[in-house]
Amino acid sequence: MNLLAEQLNQDIVKANPHVLEMLSQIGKNLYFPKGILSQSAEAREKAYKLNATIGIATEKGRTMHFPSVMNNICGILPEASLTYAPSFGIPALRKLWQESLFQKNPSLQGHTVSLPVVANGITHAISVFADVWVDPGDVILFPDMMWGNYNLILDVRKGAVVKNYAMFSDAGGFNLKAFEEAVNAEAQRSPKVIVFLNFPNNPTGYTITASEGDRIVEILTRVAQRGVNVLAVMDDAYFGLFYEEETLKESLFARCCGKDPRLMAIKLDGATKESFVWGLRVGFVTYGVVADGDSRALYEALEKKTAGAVRGSISNASHLSETLVLKSMQDEKNILEKKEKFEILKRRANRVKAVLQDTRYQNAWQVYPFNSGYFMCIRLKTVKAEALRVHLLEHYGVGLISIGDKNLRVAFSCLEESDIPLLFDTVLQGVRDLEKQAA
């Protein structure tokens, strides 16, 4: 093991030995290299005459560039757009994102969390998480309504075992009974339990209530108190898009922090949906856990291991993208811009709910609970989802996503309000077409 990794592991053990137990074998061996990076950083501070350390080209004291590139980047200097960003991310962006977490999550007050490490979008953040914390054969618990890409990242690439529990109870809310049974069963089998929680949920658009959230945290805390290490991973990709009063308006990350030394809270989020910049690919990995004494050394060790995973895969996220997100967050108009787009999406969600009250649809499908995010799902009663998806695409020019045998996902985020009734009427017509063909 590299001496730098050994030192980070010692720092972790001093603050909380359970955290080291939770790390994957890769995670235990990860470190942030000194070498070229540290020597270049030292040269930036002290090489006042000539600096021949970093692998970029300069010209007349400035970053070398094509005018045809910079002419399309308005108001941002080459040094803030074309050069390498740190593998940790731009320091100012990391600090501002951390501050925003406390603003958006009141339960974080009084707790300490790590400085977020920047990833190349939330998908990459999940992959980085897997490198640091997941070994082949580890079981990861998900609801049965889950984003399909988790399988590719965690199962195919990392060799983890994805296990599902029923997401919804018969009463229509989050299935706390199934969740508790799944967590307890895994706790009896393994000394480490990994739980992924995604609210607003993709594909259903459901966010838990405050009471459901409290119960989830209670279940995880009790397992940790029994001596089992628990990794509670929050995929908060659609954070903030909560449209109804009863939904929990903060991340479960905040409510898990500080509960027990064996309960590690990990927040995976980003500007992707929160700032409507999907293609900029700016995500974050943030940790919250109980430490013995000052937590700074523990968090610095985890940040270095996480940045080491970034360095060892993509080197760093885009400097230009990070700068754009930072400047947007610093802009005084940012809050109003976010509110404006939120209201548009909320109106679309409410329009979907109103349209689906029509009794004409009740024999064709069941509507899954939804109250947030980009999506909603219907469960078909009489026809197959994939057959209907293809039929709607080929005969009506309507595109939807089929999930499993019976479920269709509708992204109302990309529908104008006026198009919503037409969409569901067309889906109903497609169902009737297939029913006639089968008769």
N, C-alpha and C positions, 0 to 999 in steps of 0.2 A: 504494500500500500504506500502511496506517495506520502511523504512527510507532511505536506500541506493538508492532505485529507485527514491524516492522523490527528493533527492539531485541531482541525475543525471538529472532529469527533470528540475530542477531549473537552472542547468548549461546550459542546452539546450535553455531554454527560454531566458536567458540573452543574448545569442549569436544570436539566431534566433528562435522566437516563432513559425514560420511556420513549422519548423522541428518537433516540438512536436505534432502539429496538424496532421502531416503525419504519425506518428507512429501508429501501431496497438494497440489495447488494451493490448495485450501481450507485445508489445514493450515498452509501457509506464510503465508497471509493471516490466520489466526486469532490472536486476542489476547484478553485479559480486559479488558473496558472499565473505565475509571476512572469518570468521570461520576458518576451518581447513586449507584452502589454504593460507590465509594471515599469520596464525600462523606458518605454515610450512616454508613459505618464510622468516619470521622473524627469525626462528630458524636456517635456513641455514646461515644467516649472523652472528648470535650471539652465537649459541650453540657450542662453541669451544671444549667442553668436551664430552658431550653425546647428541645425537639428536634422540629422540624417537617420532617423530611427523608424518612422512610420511608413507603411506601404501605400502612400498616396503620392500624387504628383502635385507640385506647386510651381508657380510662375510669378515672379516679381513679388514674392511675399504673400501671395494669395493662393487659394485652392485653384488648381488648373481646371478649366471647364470649357465646354462648347457653348458659345452664345446661343446656338439653336436650342439648347436645353434650358439655360437660365432665362431666356426670353419668355419662356412659358411658366416660370416659377416667379410669380410677382411678389416682390417685397421680402423675399427670403434670401439671405446671402448663401453663397456656395458652402461656406463653413458650417452652416446650419442645415444643409440639405444634401450635399453630395458626399460629405465625409462619413467615415464610420461613426456610428453611435456606440457608446459603451455597451458591453454585453448585458449589463444590469439595466440599461435604459438611461435616457437623459436624466440627470439628477433632479432638475427642476420639475420635470413631468412626474417622476416618482413621488416627490414630496407633495405636489399638488394633488395627485390622485389619492395619496394617503389622507390628506386633509379632507378631501371630498367624501371618503368613506365614513369619517366621523360625522360629517354634516348629514349624510344620507341615512345613517344607522345610529339612532340615539342610544341604543343599548351598548354601543362601544365606549361610551363615556366612562372613564375610570380604568379602562383596560389599555394595554399596549399591544400593538401589532407590528409586524415587520414592515419595512419599506417595500412597496410592491416592486417586483422584478418584471421588466417589460418582455413580453413574448410577441411573436409574429401572429397576433390574433388569438382568439380564445381556443380555437382548435389546436394551435401550437401549444398554448398554455396547458391544455389537457395532456398533450404528448409529453411536455416537460414534467408535469406532475407525475406521469407514469414512469418516466425515467428515474425520478428521485425516490419514489415511494412504492412502486409496484414490482414484485417479483413474478416470474412465470409461475402459474398455478394459484396465485392469490385470487380469492373470490371477491368480486365487487358487486354490491347490491344495487339494483335499479328497479323502478316500477316497470310494469309491462308496457306502459306507454312511454317510449323513450326514443331519443334521436338515434337514427341508425348508425351514424358515424362513430358512436362510442364503440361499437363492435370492431370496427376496423382499427381504431387507435389502440384499444385496450386488449381485445381478444387476439386479433390477427397479428398486430405488431409486437405486443408485449407478452402474449401467452397467458393473460389473465383469464379467469372464468367469470363470465357475466351471468348472474342469477337474478331472476325477476320475481316480484310479488305483485299482486293485483293493486293497481293504483287507486281505484275508486271502490268505495263501499256501496252496498245496495242503496243506502240512503243518499248517495250522490257526492259525498265529500271525500277527502283523502282517507284511504283505508288504513287507519292507524293500527287496527288489529293485525292485518296482514303484514304491515311494516314491522311491528313489534315481534311477531312470530319469526319473521325472516332474520331480524337482527339477533334475536336470542338463539336461534338455531345455529347461526354462524359463530356466535360467541362461544357456544358449547363445543364447536368443532375446531376452532382456531384461536390462537392468542392475539390475532389482529383482525379487526373488522373494518372493512372499507365500505362506506355508504356514499353514493352520489345523489345529490338532491338538486333538482333543476326547476326553479320557479322564477318567473312564469315558465311553465312547462312547454317544451317542444316535444310532441306535436299538439297537445290538447289546449294550450292556452290557459291552463288552470294554475292559480296561485292559492296556497293554503291560507286559512284564516289565522288570526293571532292565536286562538286557542289550540288549533291543530299544530301550529308552530311550537307552542310551549310544550305540548305533549311529545312531539318528536325530540325536542331537546332533552326532556325528562327521560325518555327511553334510552337515548344515547348516553346520557350522564350516568344512569344507573348501571349500564353495562360496564362503563369505564370504572365505576366505583367497585365493581366486582373483580377488578384486576385484569380486565381485557383492554388492550390498546385499541382505540377507536379513531379512525380517520374519517371525519365528516367533511366531504368535499362539496362545495357549493358552486355549481355552474350557473352563474348569475348573468348569462348572456343578455337576457331581456330585462334586466333590472330597471325598475322605475316605471314600467308600463303597467301600472295597476289601476284598473278602471272602476272598481266597486269598493264601497265603504268597508266591507268586512274583510277584504284581503289584507294580509300582513304586508306592511309598507317598508319593511327593512329585511335585509338578508339574514337567514338563519346563522350565518357566520358570526354576526354580532351577538346572537343569543347563546352560541356555543362557547364563545371566548370566556376563559376564566372559570369554567365549570369544574374541571378536574384535570390533574396533571397527565392523565392517560387519554384525554380527549383533545385531539389535534384538529383545529378548524382550518380549512384551506379554502380560500376564495379565488375563483377563477372568473374574471370579468374583463370588461374592455370597453373601448370607445365604439366598437363595432355598431351596436344598436343604440347605445346611450347617446351617441353623438351622430348617428346616422352616417357613418363613414365605413361602410362594409369593406371596401377594397383597400383601405389604408392599412389594415391588419395591425392594429395596436391592441394587445391584450395585456393582462397583468396577473401575476401570481402573488398572493398575500397570505401570510401565516398568522395564526393566533393560538397561543398555547400558554399554559401556566408554567412559570419558571421560578426556580429557587433563587431569590435575590434579584439582581439587575438582569432584565431579559435581553439587554442589548447584545451581549456576546452570543447568546443563543440565536437571536434573529440574524445577526451578521453571518454566523456560520451557515444558517439555512439559505440566506441570500446568496452567499458565495457558491454554495453547492448548486443552487438553482441557476445562477448565472453561468456556472461551469457547464451545466446541461445545455444552456443556450449557446454558449461559446463552442461547445463540441458538436453542435448540430447545424446551426445557421450563422454562427458568429455573432450576429446582432440583428435586431429589427431595424427597419428603415429609419434613418435619421430624418428624412423629409417628412415621413408620416408622423413620427413622434413630435416634430416641431409644429406641424399643422394642428395636431390635437392640443398641444400645449397652448398655442396662440389662441385657439378657439376657446379653451377653458378660461383663459385670462381675459377674454373679451367681455366687457360689461353687458353686451347683448346676449350672451350665451344662455342665461337663465330664461329670458323671454323667448328665445328661439326654441329652446327645449319644450317650454310650455305650449307653444303654438303647435308643434308637431304632435305632442302628446294629445292635445285636444282633438286633432284630426283623427288620430287612431282610435281614440275613445268613442268618437261619434260613429266610426265604422263598426266597432264592436257592438255598440248599442243598436245600430241598424240591423246587424245580423241577428241579434236576439229578438228584435221586434218582428222581423220577417219570419223567423222560425216558429213564432207563435201560431202561425197559420195551421189549422188542423189538416189541411190537404197533405202535409208531409208526414203525418204521424204513422201511417202504415208503411212508409218507405224506409224510414230510418229513425234512430234514437240519437239525440244530441248529447254528447259528453259535456260535463260541466266546463265552462270557460269564463274567465273574468279578467284576462290580462294578456299581454304579449302581442304576438303577430297572428296566432293561429287559433283554429277551432277544429274539432273533429266530429264526424258523424259515424255511427255504426249502422251499416246497412242491414235490413231485415230479410230481404228476399233475393238479392243478387250478390255476385262476387265483386269485391272492390276493384281488382285489376281489370276484370272484364268491363266494368262500367267505366273505369278511367280511360281505357283504350277506345271504347265506344264514343264517349263524350269528345275525345280528342279528334277522332277520325270523322265523326258525323256532325259535330256542332262547333268544333274549333275551341273547345273549353279544356283547359289544363288544370288538373288536380293531382294530388299525390296519394297513391294507394299504400296502405300500411297493413300488412297481414292480409287475412282472408276477407275481413268485413269492414275495415276502417278506411275512410277517406279524410285527408287533411286539406283544409281550406285556408289559404293565406289571405285573410281579409286585409292585411297590411298593404297589399298591392291592388286592392279594388277600390274604385271610387264608390261613394255611398249609393249613387244612382244605379250602379251596375249590380248591386247585391241581390235585389229581387230577381233580376234576370238570371243570375248565376244559379240560384237554388231552383227556380222554375225549370231551367235547362237540365239540372241534375235529376229532378223529378221525372222529366220527360224521358231521360235516358234510362231510368229505372223501369218505366213503363214499357219502353221499347224492348228491353231485355226480358221482362216478364212475358211479353207477347211471344217473343222468339222461343221461350222455354215451354210455352203452353202447348 
